[in-house]
Amino acid sequence: MPQQQFNLKNLQNLDFGVINSAFEDAVSRATSDCLERPEDRSARKVTLTFIMKPIMKNGDLDSIDTAVDFAVSIPKQKTRIYSMEPKTVAGKPSLYFHPDLPDEPNGATIMDRAGEDD
């Protein structure tokens, strides 16, 4: 196959489609995050950066080393707010929560009360 011009259309032919495959992977990661967290309406970004470095030989431009960097920007993931009770036990400050009642660290369930009769 003869030389091809470096452009977006021909990138799929370079190195058996490695760049195209990396692009598809980056888009897939951003899309996956949209599918998993549609309630987060923040933008997801896929960025392609072309890095070009001239290579000199005998005082003349011989070639240009070219690379493509892919960056995927996805909003930070965070949980909702949980209420925890601060306690100092044996001189060490800690936080405590109830695993069955994430909004009531001091709450008690029927199962908790059943254990009190022992």
VENTA-V19001 format. One record per residue. N is the residue number from 0. PHI is phi in radians with two decimals (999 if undefined). Layout:
n=N phi=PHI
n=N phi=PHI
This chain:
n=0 phi=999
n=1 phi=-1.27
n=2 phi=-0.98
n=3 phi=-2.18
n=4 phi=-1.22
n=5 phi=-1.34
n=6 phi=-2.67
n=7 phi=-1.07
n=8 phi=-1.09
n=9 phi=-1.56
n=10 phi=-1.00
n=11 phi=-1.12
n=12 phi=-1.61
n=13 phi=-1.35
n=14 phi=0.90
n=15 phi=1.02
n=16 phi=1.45
n=17 phi=-1.04
n=18 phi=-1.16
n=19 phi=-1.06
n=20 phi=-1.11
n=21 phi=-1.14
n=22 phi=-1.10
n=23 phi=-1.06
n=24 phi=-1.12
n=25 phi=-1.10
n=26 phi=-1.13
n=27 phi=-1.10
n=28 phi=-1.10
n=29 phi=-1.17
n=30 phi=-1.13
n=31 phi=-1.03
n=32 phi=-1.14
n=33 phi=-1.08
n=34 phi=-1.19
n=35 phi=-1.35
n=36 phi=-2.36
n=37 phi=-1.14
n=38 phi=-1.24
n=39 phi=-1.50
n=40 phi=-1.49
n=41 phi=-1.17
n=42 phi=-1.26
n=43 phi=-1.82
n=44 phi=-2.21
n=45 phi=-2.05
n=46 phi=-2.07
n=47 phi=-1.88
n=48 phi=-2.13
n=49 phi=-1.68
n=50 phi=-1.89
n=51 phi=-2.19
n=52 phi=-2.20
n=53 phi=-1.21
n=54 phi=-2.01
n=55 phi=-1.66
n=56 phi=-2.54
n=57 phi=0.97
n=58 phi=1.41
n=59 phi=-2.13
n=60 phi=-1.18
n=61 phi=-1.68
n=62 phi=-2.81
n=63 phi=-2.25
n=64 phi=-1.24
n=65 phi=-2.24
n=66 phi=-2.32
n=67 phi=-2.15
n=68 phi=-1.74
n=69 phi=-1.99
n=70 phi=-2.27
n=71 phi=-2.03
n=72 phi=-1.89
n=73 phi=-2.15
n=74 phi=-0.98
n=75 phi=-1.03
n=76 phi=-1.67
n=77 phi=-2.57
n=78 phi=-1.58
n=79 phi=-1.29
n=80 phi=-1.47
n=81 phi=-1.96
n=82 phi=-1.52
n=83 phi=-2.25
n=84 phi=-1.68
n=85 phi=-1.39
n=86 phi=-2.45
n=87 phi=-1.98
n=88 phi=-2.09
n=89 phi=0.95
n=90 phi=1.36
n=91 phi=-1.99
n=92 phi=-1.22
n=93 phi=-2.54
n=94 phi=-1.95
n=95 phi=-2.23
n=96 phi=-2.46
n=97 phi=-1.78
n=98 phi=-1.09
n=99 phi=-1.62
n=100 phi=-2.30
n=101 phi=-1.10
n=102 phi=-1.73
n=103 phi=-2.34
n=104 phi=-1.10
n=105 phi=-1.70
n=106 phi=-1.22
n=107 phi=-2.46
n=108 phi=-1.76
n=109 phi=-1.02
n=110 phi=-1.12
n=111 phi=-1.11
n=112 phi=-1.22
n=113 phi=-1.13
n=114 phi=-1.28
n=115 phi=-1.28
n=116 phi=-1.32
n=117 phi=-1.20
